[in-house]
Amino acid sequence: MNILQKTLFAALVCLAVGTANAEVVDVNSADAVSIAANVTGIGPAKAEAIVDYREANGPFKSVDDLLLVKGIGSATLDNIRDQLTTGKP
């Protein structure tokens, strides 16, 4: 293997390991710290907005309901959708 092949192989292994360890977060039960720590692209402020919205309005019926949270737009939701659940099958 040449250096390019080794580098590409290492990158693919890291990607596979990162994907395998990805945790799906239940936005109806997770606290803000868990959301921010486990959802790529969601920081503490947006995570707190998710929890605040849930506490004020009740549980999310679907992941699409996150569009109702200030600061979460369709592009953000598209990027994080596979990392989230509402606890329903």
Contacts in CASP RR format, 6 or more apart in sequence:
PFRMAT RR
TARGET T0000
AUTHOR 0000-0000-0000
METHOD contacts of the structure
MODEL  1
MNILQKTLFAALVCLAVGTANAEVVDVNSADAVSIAANVTGIGPAKAEAI
VDYREANGPFKSVDDLLLVKGIGSATLDNIRDQLTTGKP
1 9 0 8 1.000
22 83 0 8 1.000
23 38 0 8 1.000
23 83 0 8 1.000
24 82 0 8 1.000
24 83 0 8 1.000
24 84 0 8 1.000
24 85 0 8 1.000
25 34 0 8 1.000
25 35 0 8 1.000
25 38 0 8 1.000
25 39 0 8 1.000
25 83 0 8 1.000
25 84 0 8 1.000
25 85 0 8 1.000
26 84 0 8 1.000
26 85 0 8 1.000
26 86 0 8 1.000
26 87 0 8 1.000
27 35 0 8 1.000
27 50 0 8 1.000
27 54 0 8 1.000
27 60 0 8 1.000
27 63 0 8 1.000
27 66 0 8 1.000
27 84 0 8 1.000
27 85 0 8 1.000
27 86 0 8 1.000
28 54 0 8 1.000
28 59 0 8 1.000
28 60 0 8 1.000
28 86 0 8 1.000
28 87 0 8 1.000
29 87 0 8 1.000
30 38 0 8 1.000
30 51 0 8 1.000
31 51 0 8 1.000
32 44 0 8 1.000
32 47 0 8 1.000
32 48 0 8 1.000
32 50 0 8 1.000
32 51 0 8 1.000
33 44 0 8 1.000
33 47 0 8 1.000
35 42 0 8 1.000
35 47 0 8 1.000
35 50 0 8 1.000
35 51 0 8 1.000
36 42 0 8 1.000
36 43 0 8 1.000
36 44 0 8 1.000
36 46 0 8 1.000
36 47 0 8 1.000
38 83 0 8 1.000
39 47 0 8 1.000
39 80 0 8 1.000
39 83 0 8 1.000
39 84 0 8 1.000
40 79 0 8 1.000
40 80 0 8 1.000
40 83 0 8 1.000
41 76 0 8 1.000
41 79 0 8 1.000
41 80 0 8 1.000
42 50 0 8 1.000
42 76 0 8 1.000
42 80 0 8 1.000
46 69 0 8 1.000
46 71 0 8 1.000
46 72 0 8 1.000
46 76 0 8 1.000
49 69 0 8 1.000
49 70 0 8 1.000
49 71 0 8 1.000
49 72 0 8 1.000
50 66 0 8 1.000
50 69 0 8 1.000
50 72 0 8 1.000
53 68 0 8 1.000
53 69 0 8 1.000
53 70 0 8 1.000
54 60 0 8 1.000
57 68 0 8 1.000
59 86 0 8 1.000
60 66 0 8 1.000
60 86 0 8 1.000
61 86 0 8 1.000
62 86 0 8 1.000
62 88 0 8 1.000
63 77 0 8 1.000
63 81 0 8 1.000
63 84 0 8 1.000
63 85 0 8 1.000
63 86 0 8 1.000
64 77 0 8 1.000
65 86 0 8 1.000
66 72 0 8 1.000
66 77 0 8 1.000
66 84 0 8 1.000
67 73 0 8 1.000
67 74 0 8 1.000
67 77 0 8 1.000
END
